[in-house]
Amino acid sequence: MLSKALSAYVYGINANLVEVEVDISSKGLPHFSMVGLPDAAVKESRDRIKAALKNIGFQFPLKQITVNLAPADMRKEGSAFDLPIAVGIVAAEEIIPKHNLANYMIAGELSLDGKVKSVRGALSIAIEAKRLGLKGVILPAENAAEAAVVSGIDTFGVESLPDVIEFIGGLKEKAPHTVDVGVAMAASQFYEDDFADVKGQEHAKRALEVAASGSHNITLIGPPGSGKTMLAKRLQSILPPMTFDEALESTKIHSVAGLLDEGQALLANRPYRSPHHTTSDVALIGGGQYPRPGEVSLAHNGILFLDELPEFKRNVLEVLRQPLESGTVTVSRAAATVSYPAQFVLVAAMNPCPCGYSGDARHECSCTPRMISRYRSKVSGPLMDRIDIHIDVPSVPYKKLSEGRSGENSENIRQRVAEARERQLKRFKGDKIFANSHMKTRHIKKHCGLASESQAIVDAAMQKLGLSARAYSRILKVSRTIADLDGSDDIKSHHVSEAIQYRTLDRANI
């Protein structure tokens, strides 16, 4: 007999329909074969399925069993096909009605005792099931919360294979899993780190506020212990709250990567990723034999923090150029090409020199000019051009550290940032961009016009600092953001002057 169950495989961050066809024939010797480009994990499901069916009391048929995973020209990977294959075998033996399988998309890994384990990409699977107009999705109970975020389709979380068989066979009623999206969003939007903890560094905090307001990339330059990492961690707390669409997209990426906590419905906090400087280019950008999202995609809608920037391998840093410019990552392999979203704020931290104390009033620098030049040249000019703000983070005097007075808290700063972002959303309505840093040439011409006094300041800076055309556009974008924070429709001379001050590394080359 023939049965057909519906499942899905995840390609990139999106799910695609897979028809799991099971044919059982009493002719010939007992045999279990699987076709449709299954990988090793899918092929191994034969033994898991046999043991699971046997251990729940089902007499496994000693017949010729053929399983086809269609479309047959796309490689299937992972353990999510265990559950639909097992259900297909039971339906082919006519123990449950086959027509009910057409209403649900099924995914789950089986234990040998019939328990159902979690899988990756459950949110993407639910979205694909809704697109196809199915009645519901049947997923492991651990994945039910993330899938239930998708409205307009029922999500049924199951603990074991008998639960699925009884539900599809009509022997057991089951209520769909529900999630209050508002509560899930509110519960997640909490940050332990606050700008009120930071003593001093007012200039650096102002630069981070500008960076958050316009989604600008920023480099923090200062000696060891000056607070660069502390500041970077707190940038997350002043970014505007995530919208539901942003949270859904970030959750899809983390779901595919298997990084969601058990029972977590949404990733409503802005992601913060901080890979070690020994990381590889594949780990940073994504890829592998079977492509997986890298750190730049896991930081989508959030922050990617690269501490000790010059210590990263040059080839690792150079792969950042594409995502910084386009907001996406395209990974090409012989077997497939896949794209991942990668719209993040890059926060880089570095010492001013190899010893770390160049320009520090309290420590003597032991580096020669040649050593300093060689150290800074580890980060290429084209990459630095893509970073809008370079800011000095000097050591904080002990007197400042010992003060009992706290700095301004993140909530107040976040409110100003949100107001500036709101101005940008209105400005770019219909342009598919949401922040000043994403402006193209036509947007800069339209929204970053300068008066003669402001233009003269920029011209003088361009000549004195020898800035590139890309650096010039960066100054205009940052000036526009500073004006937005000031509530001004026009970019004024003091907005431009402040933006030029945020090009520390360019000034260092004079």
C-alpha atoms as one frame of an Amber mdcrd trajectory, in Angstrom:
protein
   0.000   0.000   0.000   1.076   3.586  -0.616   0.858   6.537   1.754   2.099
  10.116   1.574   3.015  12.415   4.466   4.160  16.034   4.256   7.369  17.353
   5.767   9.970  20.011   4.932  13.694  20.590   4.624  15.324  23.899   5.513
  17.389  25.584   2.809  19.088  28.737   4.045  16.561  30.048   6.540  13.451
  29.033   4.597  11.656  25.693   4.555  10.640  23.807   1.429   7.970  21.144
   1.082   9.028  17.480   1.031   6.554  14.738   0.176   7.414  11.589   2.149
   6.062   8.709   0.054   6.009   5.242   1.624   5.259   2.130  -0.405   4.928
  -1.265   1.322   4.793  -4.427  -0.779   4.492  -8.055   0.327   6.227  -9.259
  -2.831   9.904 -10.146  -2.568  12.258 -10.367   0.394  11.971  -7.947   3.341
  13.896  -4.785   2.543  13.940  -1.135   3.631  15.253   1.290   1.023  15.283
   5.081   0.991  15.655   7.295  -2.099  15.501  11.026  -2.782  19.086  12.157
  -2.014  19.087  11.459   1.749  22.272  12.284   3.666  23.841   9.997   6.279
  21.599  11.241   9.118  18.453  10.566   7.053  19.669   7.099   5.996  20.333
   6.215   9.635  16.678   6.962  10.420  15.804   3.410   9.259  17.223   1.909
  12.434  15.716   4.586  14.691  12.286   4.137  13.098  12.383   0.345  13.358
  13.349   0.454  17.030  10.817   3.191  17.875   7.906   1.357  16.205   8.881
  -1.928  17.863   9.191  -0.339  21.305   5.727   1.277  21.167   4.147  -2.111
  20.416   3.843  -1.840  16.629   4.755  -4.969  14.705   7.210  -3.731  12.106
   6.217  -5.146   8.682   8.680  -7.691   7.275   8.024  -6.556   3.721   9.606
  -4.471   1.004   9.446  -0.859   2.188  10.438   1.972  -0.149  10.592   5.557
   1.079  10.897   8.389  -1.427  11.668  11.961  -0.352  10.427  14.221  -3.131
  11.663  16.368  -4.807  14.404  13.828  -5.423  16.923  16.334  -6.841  17.419
  18.239  -3.553  19.640  16.785  -0.822  17.775  16.067   2.435  19.700  16.335
   5.677  19.053  16.054   9.389  16.838  13.909  11.565  13.526  15.749  11.110
  12.226  13.115   8.676  12.104  10.348  11.313   8.588  11.186  12.449   6.890
  11.610   9.027   8.501   8.398   7.729   7.317   6.438  10.793   3.787   7.855
  10.474   3.845   7.080   6.742   4.679   3.431   7.458   1.811   3.167   9.954
  -0.581   4.781   7.438   0.600   2.497   4.612  -0.315  -0.453   6.845  -3.807
   1.127   7.063  -3.728   1.502  10.837  -4.589   5.215  10.541  -6.512   6.935
   7.703  -4.144   8.103   4.980  -6.243  11.099   3.914  -5.623  12.848   7.267
  -1.899  13.105   6.482  -2.604  15.642   3.734  -3.727  18.199   6.337  -0.513
  18.436   8.363   3.169  19.079   7.940   5.150  16.769  10.229   8.744  16.962
  11.491  10.599  15.443  14.415  13.464  13.181  15.459  12.664   9.853  17.101
  14.318   8.240  20.094  14.525   4.460  20.187  11.704   4.389  22.763   9.360
   6.417  20.557   9.886   9.810  22.210  10.025  12.815  19.869  13.085  15.097
  20.032  13.456  18.700  18.901  14.587  19.712  15.415  16.051  22.821  13.829
  14.049  25.278  11.760  10.606  24.674  13.300   9.577  28.306  12.783  10.477
  28.156   9.090   8.514  24.904   8.755   5.410  26.508  10.286   5.692  29.494
   7.943   5.921  27.174   4.915   2.915  25.139   6.122   0.871  28.328   6.406
   1.929  29.407   2.908   0.721  26.059   1.535  -2.656  26.463   3.264  -2.357
  23.370   5.455  -4.498  22.838   8.536  -1.595  22.582  10.963   1.915  21.444
  11.820   2.898  18.551  14.075   6.210  19.205  15.775   8.130  18.156  18.904
   6.745  19.757  22.063  10.067  21.582  22.573   9.585  23.399  19.255   5.887
  24.158  19.651   6.332  27.632  21.161   8.431  29.040  18.321   6.120  27.596
  15.658   2.969  28.816  17.449   4.114  32.412  16.873   2.888  32.010  13.284
  -0.760  33.051  13.210  -3.347  31.461  10.952  -2.181  27.861  11.381  -2.498
  25.391  14.265   0.639  24.064  15.940   0.480  20.722  17.736   3.366  19.835
  20.028   3.823  16.092  20.572   5.868  14.146  23.108   5.919  10.705  21.486
   5.107   8.717  18.364   1.906   7.223  19.894   0.625  10.786  20.451   0.944
  11.473  16.721  -0.645   8.193  15.668  -3.609   8.655  18.016  -4.087  12.289
  16.953  -4.005  11.624  13.206  -6.114   8.478  13.665  -8.803  10.527  15.408
  -8.475   8.591  18.651  -7.320  11.577  20.674  -8.286  15.247  20.722  -5.433
  17.702  21.054  -5.589  21.457  21.562  -3.195  23.539  19.467  -0.327  25.243
  21.260  -0.840  28.985  21.727   1.574  31.821  22.434   0.795  35.398  23.450
   3.111  37.297  21.114   2.828  40.519  23.119   3.886  38.772  26.321   6.719
  36.949  24.514   8.041  40.219  23.080   7.812  42.053  26.402   9.360  39.220
  28.419  12.440  39.101  26.225  13.158  42.822  26.031  15.289  43.032  29.148
  18.988  43.882  29.292  21.171  43.292  32.325  23.843  45.781  31.243  23.013
  49.495  31.503  24.829  52.667  30.498  24.328  53.939  34.037  27.141  51.561
  35.056  29.685  53.411  32.896  31.724  56.079  34.698  33.129  58.852  32.518
  33.614  58.252  28.769  30.950  60.830  27.888  32.420  61.375  24.427  32.390
  57.634  23.681  28.841  57.257  25.003  27.723  60.091  22.751  29.339  58.348
  19.753  27.559  55.099  20.620  24.264  56.981  20.852  24.855  58.353  17.355
  25.791  54.879  16.128  22.608  53.380  17.572  20.445  56.175  16.153  21.623
  55.714  12.583  22.691  52.040  12.708  26.279  53.117  12.043  29.285  50.826
  12.357  31.768  52.012  14.990  35.359  51.349  16.059  36.498  51.949  19.648
  40.224  52.714  20.003  41.829  52.798  23.433  44.326  51.223  25.831  43.638
  47.976  27.735  41.120  48.417  30.542  39.641  51.668  29.241  36.153  50.150
  28.974  35.803  49.330  25.261  34.140  45.955  25.847  31.959  47.384  28.619
  30.678  50.088  26.260  30.123  47.637  23.398  27.995  45.334  25.553  25.759
  48.219  26.552  25.094  49.391  23.006  22.561  46.575  22.800  20.507  48.221
  25.549  20.027  51.543  23.712  19.033  50.174  20.312  15.324  50.630  19.494
  13.087  47.702  20.518  12.707  45.044  17.847   9.548  45.019  15.782   7.645
  41.737  15.459   8.885  41.253  11.885  12.502  41.767  12.983  12.041  39.354
  15.895  10.510  36.759  13.562  13.415  36.978  11.107  16.070  36.799  13.843
  14.249  33.871  15.460  14.241  31.994  12.126  18.015  32.309  11.859  18.635
  31.151  15.436  16.102  28.332  15.002  17.910  27.047  11.899  21.207  27.250
  13.814  19.676  25.370  16.772  20.424  28.178  19.228  16.960  28.844  20.663
  16.401  27.868  24.291  13.897  25.094  24.959  10.378  26.515  24.912  11.540
  29.951  23.703   8.919  31.472  21.425  10.674  34.572  20.099  14.093  36.164
  20.116  12.888  39.661  21.015  16.226  40.968  22.339  18.632  42.452  19.826
  21.224  39.719  19.167  24.765  40.312  20.438  27.494  38.144  18.964  31.150
  38.327  19.971  33.286  35.738  18.135  36.878  35.164  19.287  39.661  36.553
  17.118  40.749  32.988  16.228  37.453  32.357  14.417  37.552  31.200  10.786
  36.050  32.951   7.780  33.450  30.159   7.416  32.389  30.501  11.070  32.079
  34.267  10.640  30.360  34.466   7.288  28.568  31.098   7.188  28.901  28.094
   4.901  30.312  24.609   5.272  29.578  21.446   3.313  25.930  21.905   4.229
  25.655  25.720   4.567  24.785  27.098   7.991  24.417  30.744   9.051  27.579
  32.331  10.429  28.143  34.942  13.117  27.226  37.845  10.815  23.785  36.308
  10.209  23.283  35.356  13.861  23.894  39.065  14.594  21.156  40.100  12.129
  19.113  43.010  13.557  21.628  43.290  16.388  25.330  43.753  17.098  28.482
  41.997  15.919  31.340  42.832  18.311  34.887  42.125  17.146  37.292  42.648
  20.032  41.010  43.047  19.245  40.184  43.749  15.603  43.788  43.653  14.245
  44.269  40.179  15.753  41.690  38.659  13.389  43.158  37.019  10.316  43.143
  39.327   7.329  41.122  36.957   5.126  38.501  36.714   7.904  38.088  40.488
   8.072  37.946  40.916   4.314  34.867  38.672   4.004  32.983  41.293   6.040
  32.973  43.706   3.115  29.949  42.242   1.343  27.587  42.050   4.353  28.632
  45.510   5.549  27.753  46.945   2.153  24.690  44.908   1.141  23.230  43.537
   4.387  23.190  39.990   3.013  25.627  37.080   2.739  25.703  34.829  -0.318
  27.483  31.514   0.180  28.277  29.664  -3.052  29.238  26.006  -3.105  29.426
  23.434  -5.905  26.165  21.872  -4.745  24.183  24.993  -3.871  24.088  28.760
  -3.419  22.318  30.175  -0.396  21.773  33.697   0.929  21.389  34.777   4.551
  20.341  38.184   5.915  23.147  40.020   7.721  21.983  43.526   8.657  23.904
  44.328  11.831  25.803  47.084  13.596  29.508  46.289  13.608  31.298  47.326
  16.801  35.061  46.846  16.637  37.571  47.419  19.420  41.311  47.803  19.062
  44.359  49.126  20.864  46.076  52.185  19.388  49.359  50.247  19.083  50.816
  46.771  19.799  51.583  47.548  23.455  48.267  49.377  23.803  49.488  52.614
  25.401  50.156  55.004  22.526  48.855  58.418  23.583  48.123  57.291  27.157
  49.235  59.917  29.689  49.830  57.373  32.483  51.787  54.725  30.607  54.772
  55.044  28.326  54.394  53.509  24.876  57.212  51.159  23.872  56.277  50.957
  20.179  58.117  52.576  17.297  56.169  54.477  14.584  56.882  51.598  12.209
  55.435  49.059  14.656  52.313  51.189  15.100  51.901  51.563  11.337  52.315
  47.822  10.779  49.813  47.052  13.561  47.130  49.346  12.156  47.712  48.163
   8.602  46.448  44.705   9.628  42.991  46.190   9.080  42.650  47.182   5.433
  41.691  50.668   4.330  38.618  49.515   2.375  37.272  47.802   5.503  37.924
  50.856   7.680  36.166  53.009   5.087  33.033  50.952   5.711  33.074  51.856
   9.406  31.322  55.189   9.883  32.601  56.172  13.330  36.100  55.881  14.847
  36.254  57.065  18.447  38.984  57.287  21.092  38.268  55.606  24.430  40.963
  56.915  26.824  41.654  55.485  30.280  39.320  56.789  32.982  41.048  58.504
  35.945  40.611  56.843  39.334  38.824  59.939  40.676  36.123  59.451  38.054
  35.824  55.740  38.790  35.415  56.321  42.524  32.550  58.794  42.114  29.246
  57.588  43.507  27.253  59.380  40.821  25.881  57.148  38.074  25.742  58.079
  34.416  22.605  58.463  32.321  20.668  55.214  32.126  20.007  53.254  28.945
  16.257  53.852  28.995  16.639  57.620  28.584  19.197  57.225  25.809  17.053
  54.581  24.083  14.128  57.004  24.028  16.189  59.605  22.147  17.476  56.916
  19.791  13.930  55.703  19.106  12.778  59.249  18.299  15.663  59.698  15.860
  14.863  56.347  14.229  11.224  57.367  13.911  12.274  60.430  11.917  14.306
  58.164   9.637  11.457  55.703   9.142   9.201  58.547   8.009  11.922  59.924
   5.736  12.590  56.594   4.016   9.026  55.323   3.926   8.644  53.246   0.772
  12.409  53.020   0.145  12.911  49.689   1.973  15.553  51.142   4.291  15.117
  52.117   7.926  18.296  53.941   8.998  20.663  56.615   7.722  23.587  54.217
   7.406  21.726  52.334   4.659  21.324  55.381   2.421  22.391  54.996  -1.210
  23.831  57.781  -3.352  20.415  59.049  -4.413  19.270  59.252  -0.790  22.401
  61.167   0.216  21.830  63.698  -2.583  18.227  64.145  -1.528  18.515  64.208
   2.272  22.080  65.355   3.034  22.295  68.723   1.346  24.752  71.116   3.027
  24.761  74.886   3.362  27.864  76.722   2.101  29.376  77.010   5.607  28.962
  73.288   6.284  30.268  72.386   2.835  33.396  74.480   3.459  34.090  72.529
   6.671  33.774  69.218   4.832  35.986  70.409   1.953  38.726  71.448   4.379
  38.532  68.093   6.183  38.674  66.146   2.910  41.831  67.959   1.818  43.582
  67.900   5.182  42.795  64.250   6.015  42.984  62.869   2.476  39.638  61.119
   2.858  38.225  58.721   0.268  34.894  59.220  -1.480  33.402  56.493   0.734
  34.613  58.283   3.882  33.005  61.479   2.579  29.640  59.755   2.244  30.088
  58.326   5.751  30.548  61.833   7.159  27.353  62.987   5.443  25.378  60.003
   6.787  26.625  60.530  10.349  25.887  64.273  10.064  22.324  63.419   9.041
  21.957  61.185  12.111  23.325  63.853  14.467  20.824  66.331  12.989  18.026
  63.798  13.579  19.070  63.451  17.234  18.981  67.247  17.417  15.479  67.272
  15.913  16.695  69.340  12.964  15.552  68.984   9.363  18.718  70.672   8.111
  22.314  69.563   8.591  24.094  72.433  10.308  27.781  73.254  10.653  28.086
  71.858  14.193  26.510  68.579  13.049  29.157  68.255  10.337  31.964  69.228
  12.733  30.901  66.521  15.198  30.741  63.918  12.419  34.284  64.772  11.322
  35.482  64.310  14.908  34.327  60.707  14.638  37.082  59.898  12.094  39.893
  59.326  14.620  41.930  56.964  12.469  41.823  59.384   9.540  43.103  62.204
  11.757  45.896  59.913  12.986  47.242  59.674   9.443  47.939  63.405   9.113
